[in-house]
Amino acid sequence: MGFLDNLPTDLDSLKATLSSFGSRGSGSVVGIDIGSSAIKVVQLRNEDGAAVLETYGELSLGPYQDIEIGRSVNLDVDRLAEALRDILHEANVTTKDCGVSIPFASSLITLLELPQVDSKTLKSMIPLEARKYIPVPISEVQLDWFVVPEGDLKYLSKEEKEEAREAAQDGKHADTINVLLVAIHNEISRKYETILKAADLKPTFFEIEIFSSIRAILGRGVAPVVVLDIGAARSKLYIVEAGIVRSTHVINRGSQDITLTFAKSTGIPVTKAEELKREYGLDAQGAGEHGPRLAQTALSGMEYIFAEAERAILAYQRRYHANITQVMLTGGGATLKGLLPLAQKKFEREVLLADPFKKTRSPAFLEEVLKEAGPEFAVAVGLALRKLQG
């Protein structure tokens, strides 16, 4: 399977959010995103070239570890398989044909610059070069790579441009290619295979979450775009240019930090803190006596994430002399009420909320619901789209 192909608690307390509708076809596929705090599933089918949404669902994982909804968890294989079976049942998923995401934190993604050689030689070079970046034996990982289409010097830093010109003037061999290298530890693959087998599913591919998100939320533009994925435990920033992941950055802060800080500062239960955060977010009017504290906590938490993201963006712009004018927000944290105006103010760029369901056909009465939920389902939608596209 190529990673880069085609670019115990009563169920009532699990608070699964789901919807199902429409007739089911034999060509249905399901994308499964097993995140740190929830599992998301999206089932699509191909109908006259359109990706038709059949069902979708989300299940919080906290209760499976006897902790609050919205918290990140570290579940064993059996508990994850149990949770997966539950959401498949509750969301009325009818197919076993699936694609599954691998967390960004469980992978390595790097851009290599290599001599321009024939494909056979390149195939033998990749494992040798990979050893420089992978701290375990190559035999313990699955490797995949993608040759980045040849472009101009705009992707090089000022120093790299000068070196390239000097090499050309000196008659040195300056013909190089960029190769996007991806590695996943075999242990991670085996873990997910075990979970899926226990859930009676038939995965046809695994894909690192970043590539699934890109497929679902970005178009075919060539200008650099920032994708900021705000998760429960951490946030990830990807800079994508001409469809290629050029830079990645991890911010060790996520939406659960707002909940935990808010609960600690007010003395209210974490469960109540999470409920208030989800209901009011940055707009704390109506949240009662704890409203001002909630608003300030949410503001501080998001400002930290945005400041870290802006530093990464500026560093990229300086190195590559690029002008990044758009930021796309995705992940569960991006659904925080009042977040978009704050992000637009802090980034001083065009900021959009990811809308992956826009690439699917669904009933008109669900349009606003799907748009609001969209940022949480980008990975799952992207996985299902890849499977439909073959």
C-alpha positions as CSV (number, residue, x, y, z in Angstrom):
1,M,0.0,0.0,0.0
2,G,1.5,3.3,-1.0
3,F,1.0,6.2,1.4
4,L,1.4,8.8,-1.4
5,D,-0.7,7.2,-4.1
6,N,-3.0,9.8,-5.7
7,L,-2.1,12.5,-3.8
8,P,-17.1,0.5,28.5
9,T,-19.8,2.6,29.1
10,D,-23.4,2.7,28.1
11,L,-23.7,3.9,24.5
12,D,-25.9,6.8,25.5
13,S,-23.0,8.3,27.4
14,L,-20.6,8.1,24.5
15,K,-22.3,11.1,22.8
16,A,-21.8,10.0,19.3
17,T,-22.8,12.6,16.7
18,L,-24.1,11.0,13.6
19,S,-26.5,11.1,10.7
20,S,-27.5,8.6,8.0
21,F,-29.6,8.8,5.0
22,G,-30.0,7.8,1.4
23,S,-30.0,4.5,-0.4
24,R,-26.9,2.4,-0.2
25,G,-25.0,1.2,-3.2
26,S,-22.6,-1.8,-3.7
27,G,-19.8,0.6,-4.4
28,S,-19.8,2.3,-1.0
29,V,-16.5,3.1,0.8
30,V,-15.8,4.4,4.2
31,G,-12.9,6.7,5.4
32,I,-11.9,6.1,9.0
33,D,-10.0,8.7,11.0
34,I,-8.8,7.4,14.4
35,G,-7.8,10.5,16.3
36,S,-6.4,11.2,19.7
37,S,-9.8,12.0,21.2
38,A,-12.4,10.7,18.8
39,I,-13.1,8.4,15.8
40,K,-14.7,9.9,12.7
41,V,-16.2,7.9,9.8
42,V,-17.5,9.0,6.5
43,Q,-19.2,6.7,4.0
44,L,-19.5,7.7,0.3
45,R,-20.5,6.1,-2.9
46,N,-19.9,7.0,-6.5
47,E,-22.9,8.0,-8.5
48,D,-22.5,9.4,-12.0
49,G,-19.0,10.6,-11.1
50,A,-20.2,12.4,-7.9
51,A,-19.2,11.4,-4.4
52,V,-22.5,10.9,-2.6
53,L,-22.5,11.2,1.1
54,E,-24.3,8.2,2.7
55,T,-23.5,8.5,6.3
56,Y,-21.0,10.0,8.7
57,G,-20.4,9.8,12.5
58,E,-18.1,10.8,15.3
59,L,-17.5,9.0,18.6
60,S,-15.6,10.4,21.6
61,L,-13.0,8.1,23.0
62,G,-12.7,9.5,26.5
63,P,-15.3,7.2,28.1
64,Y,-13.4,4.2,26.8
65,Q,-10.6,5.2,29.2
66,D,-13.0,6.4,31.9
67,I,-12.2,10.0,31.3
68,E,-14.1,13.0,30.0
69,I,-15.3,13.5,26.5
70,G,-12.9,15.7,24.5
71,R,-9.8,14.4,26.2
72,S,-7.0,12.7,24.3
73,V,-6.6,9.0,25.2
74,N,-4.1,6.2,24.9
75,L,-6.2,3.1,24.4
76,D,-5.0,-0.4,23.8
77,V,-5.9,-2.3,20.6
78,D,-9.0,-4.1,22.1
79,R,-10.6,-0.9,23.3
80,L,-10.0,1.0,20.1
81,A,-11.5,-2.0,18.2
82,E,-14.5,-1.8,20.5
83,A,-15.0,1.9,19.9
84,L,-14.6,1.4,16.1
85,R,-17.3,-1.3,16.1
86,D,-19.6,1.0,18.1
87,I,-19.3,3.9,15.8
88,L,-19.7,1.7,12.7
89,H,-22.9,0.4,14.2
90,E,-24.3,3.6,15.4
91,A,-23.5,5.5,12.2
92,N,-25.1,2.6,10.2
93,V,-21.9,2.0,8.1
94,T,-22.8,-0.7,5.6
95,T,-19.5,-1.4,3.8
96,K,-16.3,-3.1,4.9
97,D,-14.2,-1.5,2.2
98,C,-12.2,1.3,3.9
99,G,-9.2,3.5,3.9
100,V,-7.6,4.5,7.3
101,S,-5.5,7.4,8.4
102,I,-2.2,7.2,10.2
103,P,-1.5,10.0,12.7
104,F,1.1,12.6,11.6
105,A,2.9,12.0,14.9
106,S,3.4,8.3,14.0
107,S,5.1,9.1,10.7
108,L,8.1,10.8,9.2
109,I,7.8,13.2,6.2
110,T,10.8,14.9,4.8
111,L,11.8,16.5,1.5
112,L,15.1,15.1,0.0
113,E,17.2,16.7,-2.7
114,L,18.9,14.0,-4.8
115,P,20.8,13.7,-8.1
116,Q,18.7,13.3,-11.2
117,V,19.0,9.6,-12.0
118,D,17.0,6.9,-13.7
119,S,14.1,5.3,-11.7
120,K,16.0,2.1,-11.0
121,T,18.9,3.9,-9.5
122,L,16.6,6.2,-7.5
123,K,14.8,3.2,-6.1
124,S,18.1,1.9,-4.7
125,M,19.2,5.3,-3.4
126,I,16.0,6.1,-1.4
127,P,16.6,3.5,1.4
128,L,20.3,4.6,1.8
129,E,19.2,8.3,2.0
130,A,16.4,7.4,4.4
131,R,18.8,6.0,6.9
132,K,20.0,9.6,7.6
133,Y,16.6,10.6,8.8
134,I,15.1,7.4,10.4
135,P,16.4,6.4,13.8
136,V,15.5,2.8,13.4
137,P,16.6,0.1,11.0
138,I,15.1,0.5,7.5
139,S,13.7,-3.1,7.8
140,E,11.5,-1.9,10.6
141,V,9.6,0.8,8.5
142,Q,7.5,1.0,5.4
143,L,8.9,3.6,2.9
144,D,7.1,5.4,0.2
145,W,8.3,8.4,-1.9
146,F,7.1,10.7,-4.6
147,V,9.2,12.7,-7.1
148,V,8.1,16.3,-6.9
149,P,7.4,17.7,-10.3
150,E,10.2,19.9,-11.6
151,G,9.6,23.6,-11.0
152,D,11.6,26.8,-11.0
153,L,13.9,28.3,-8.4
154,K,11.0,29.7,-6.3
155,Y,11.1,26.7,-4.0
156,L,14.8,27.3,-3.1
157,S,16.1,29.6,-0.4
158,K,18.2,32.6,-1.4
159,E,21.4,30.7,-0.5
160,E,20.3,27.6,-2.4
161,K,19.5,29.7,-5.5
162,E,23.0,31.2,-5.4
163,E,24.6,27.8,-5.0
164,A,22.7,26.5,-7.9
165,R,23.8,29.4,-10.1
166,E,27.4,29.0,-9.0
167,A,27.3,25.3,-9.8
168,A,25.9,25.9,-13.2
169,Q,28.6,28.5,-13.9
170,D,31.4,26.2,-12.8
171,G,30.1,23.4,-14.9
172,K,29.3,21.2,-11.9
173,H,26.5,18.7,-12.0
174,A,23.5,20.7,-10.8
175,D,20.7,18.5,-12.0
176,T,18.8,17.5,-8.9
177,I,15.3,16.4,-8.1
178,N,13.1,16.8,-5.0
179,V,11.7,13.6,-3.5
180,L,9.0,13.6,-0.8
181,L,9.9,10.7,1.6
182,V,7.4,9.1,3.9
183,A,8.1,6.5,6.5
184,I,5.8,4.6,8.9
185,H,7.0,2.1,11.5
186,N,5.9,-1.5,10.8
187,E,4.6,-1.7,14.4
188,I,2.1,1.1,13.7
189,S,0.8,-0.6,10.6
190,R,0.4,-3.9,12.4
191,K,-1.5,-2.1,15.2
192,Y,-4.0,-0.7,12.8
193,E,-4.3,-3.9,10.9
194,T,-5.2,-5.7,14.2
195,I,-7.8,-3.0,15.1
196,L,-9.5,-3.2,11.7
197,K,-9.5,-7.0,11.6
198,A,-11.2,-7.0,15.0
199,A,-13.8,-4.7,13.6
200,D,-14.3,-7.0,10.6
201,L,-13.1,-4.3,8.1
202,K,-11.1,-4.7,4.9
203,P,-8.6,-1.8,4.5
204,T,-7.2,-1.3,1.1
205,F,-4.8,1.5,2.1
206,F,-3.4,3.5,5.0
207,E,-2.6,7.2,4.5
208,I,-1.0,9.8,6.7
209,E,-3.7,12.2,7.8
210,I,-2.0,15.2,6.2
211,F,-2.5,13.9,2.7
212,S,-6.2,13.0,3.3
213,S,-6.8,16.5,4.6
214,I,-5.2,18.1,1.6
215,R,-7.3,16.1,-0.8
216,A,-10.5,17.0,1.0
217,I,-10.1,20.7,1.6
218,L,-7.7,22.2,-1.0
219,G,-8.2,22.9,-4.7
220,R,-5.6,22.8,-7.5
221,G,-4.0,26.1,-6.9
222,V,-0.2,26.5,-6.9
223,A,0.1,29.4,-4.4
224,P,1.3,28.4,-0.9
225,V,-1.4,27.7,1.6
226,V,-1.2,27.0,5.3
227,V,-3.3,24.2,6.7
228,L,-3.7,24.5,10.5
229,D,-5.1,21.4,12.1
230,I,-6.2,22.1,15.7
231,G,-6.5,18.8,17.5
232,A,-7.3,17.9,21.1
233,A,-3.7,17.3,22.3
234,R,-1.7,19.2,19.7
235,S,-2.0,21.3,16.6
236,K,-0.2,20.6,13.3
237,L,0.7,23.2,10.7
238,Y,1.4,22.2,7.1
239,I,2.5,24.5,4.3
240,V,1.3,23.2,0.9
241,E,2.5,24.7,-2.4
242,A,1.4,23.4,-5.8
243,G,-0.2,20.4,-4.0
244,I,3.1,19.4,-2.4
245,V,3.8,19.4,1.4
246,R,6.7,21.8,1.7
247,S,6.9,22.3,5.5
248,T,5.4,20.8,8.6
249,H,5.4,22.1,12.2
250,V,3.9,20.6,15.4
251,I,2.5,22.9,18.2
252,N,2.2,21.1,21.5
253,R,-1.1,22.7,22.4
254,G,-4.7,21.8,21.5
255,S,-8.3,22.3,22.3
256,Q,-8.3,20.1,25.4
257,D,-5.8,22.5,27.0
258,I,-8.6,25.2,27.0
259,T,-11.0,22.8,28.8
260,L,-8.5,21.6,31.4
261,T,-7.3,25.1,32.2
262,F,-10.8,26.4,32.4
263,A,-11.9,23.6,34.7
264,K,-8.9,24.1,37.0
265,S,-9.3,27.9,37.3
266,T,-13.0,27.7,38.1
267,G,-13.2,24.4,40.0
268,I,-16.0,23.0,37.9
269,P,-15.9,19.4,36.6
270,V,-14.0,18.8,33.4
271,T,-17.1,17.4,31.8
272,K,-19.0,20.7,32.5
273,A,-16.1,22.8,31.3
274,E,-16.0,20.9,28.0
275,E,-19.8,21.4,27.6
276,L,-19.5,25.1,28.1
277,K,-16.5,25.4,25.8
278,R,-18.4,23.6,23.0
279,E,-21.6,25.6,23.5
280,Y,-20.1,29.1,23.9
281,G,-16.5,29.1,22.8
282,L,-15.0,32.5,22.6
283,D,-18.5,34.1,22.7
284,A,-19.1,33.5,26.4
285,Q,-22.3,35.7,26.7
286,G,-24.9,33.4,28.2
287,A,-22.4,31.1,29.9
288,G,-23.3,32.5,33.3
289,E,-20.9,33.4,36.0
290,H,-18.0,31.4,34.4
291,G,-18.5,33.2,31.0
292,P,-15.7,35.8,31.4
293,R,-13.2,33.1,32.6
294,L,-14.1,30.8,29.7
295,A,-13.7,33.6,27.1
296,Q,-10.3,34.6,28.5
297,T,-9.1,31.0,28.7
298,A,-10.2,30.2,25.2
299,L,-8.7,33.4,23.9
300,S,-5.3,32.8,25.6
301,G,-5.2,29.2,24.3
302,M,-5.9,30.1,20.7
303,E,-3.7,33.1,20.7
304,Y,-0.8,30.9,21.7
305,I,-1.5,28.4,18.9
306,F,-1.8,31.2,16.4
307,A,1.4,32.9,17.5
308,E,3.3,29.7,17.1
309,A,1.8,29.2,13.7
310,E,2.6,32.7,12.6
311,R,6.3,32.2,13.6
312,A,6.4,29.1,11.4
313,I,4.8,30.9,8.5
314,L,7.2,33.9,8.7
315,A,10.2,31.5,8.9
316,Y,9.0,29.8,5.7
317,Q,8.4,33.1,3.9
318,R,11.8,34.3,4.8
319,R,13.6,31.2,3.7
320,Y,11.7,30.7,0.4
321,H,10.8,34.3,-0.3
322,A,7.2,33.2,-0.6
323,N,4.0,35.2,0.1
324,I,1.4,33.1,2.0
325,T,-2.0,34.8,1.8
326,Q,-4.3,32.0,2.9
327,V,-4.8,29.9,6.0
328,M,-7.2,27.0,6.2
329,L,-8.4,25.9,9.6
330,T,-9.3,22.3,10.2
331,G,-9.6,19.7,13.1
332,G,-12.0,19.6,15.9
333,G,-10.6,22.7,17.6
334,A,-11.4,24.7,14.5
335,T,-15.1,24.4,15.3
336,L,-14.8,26.6,18.4
337,K,-17.4,29.3,18.2
338,G,-16.0,32.7,17.4
339,L,-12.7,31.3,16.2
340,L,-12.8,32.5,12.6
341,P,-12.8,36.3,13.4
342,L,-10.0,35.9,15.9
343,A,-7.9,34.0,13.4
344,Q,-8.5,36.6,10.7
345,K,-7.4,39.3,13.1
346,K,-4.3,37.5,14.2
347,F,-3.0,36.2,10.9
348,E,-3.9,39.3,8.8
349,R,-4.5,36.9,5.9
350,E,-7.5,35.3,4.4
351,V,-8.6,32.6,6.8
352,L,-11.1,29.9,5.9
353,L,-12.8,27.1,7.8
354,A,-12.3,23.8,6.0
355,D,-15.4,22.6,4.2
356,P,-14.6,19.0,3.0
357,F,-18.3,18.0,2.5
358,K,-18.4,20.6,-0.3
359,K,-16.7,17.9,-2.4
360,T,-19.6,15.6,-1.8
361,R,-23.3,15.5,-2.8
362,S,-25.7,15.6,0.1
363,P,-29.3,16.6,0.9
364,A,-29.7,20.4,0.9
365,F,-31.3,20.5,4.4
366,L,-27.9,19.2,5.8
367,E,-25.8,21.9,4.1
368,E,-25.4,24.1,7.2
369,V,-24.9,21.2,9.6
370,L,-22.2,19.7,7.4
371,K,-20.5,23.0,6.9
372,E,-20.3,23.5,10.7
373,A,-19.0,20.0,11.3
374,G,-16.7,20.0,8.3
375,P,-13.3,20.8,9.9
376,E,-13.7,17.7,12.1
377,F,-14.3,15.4,9.2
378,A,-11.6,16.5,6.7
379,V,-9.4,13.5,7.1
380,A,-12.3,11.0,6.9
381,V,-13.7,12.6,3.8
382,G,-10.3,12.7,2.2
383,L,-9.8,9.0,2.8
384,A,-13.1,8.1,1.3
385,L,-12.5,10.4,-1.7
386,R,-9.2,8.7,-2.4
387,K,-10.8,5.3,-2.4
388,L,-13.6,6.4,-4.8
389,Q,-11.0,7.9,-7.1
390,G,-9.2,4.6,-7.3
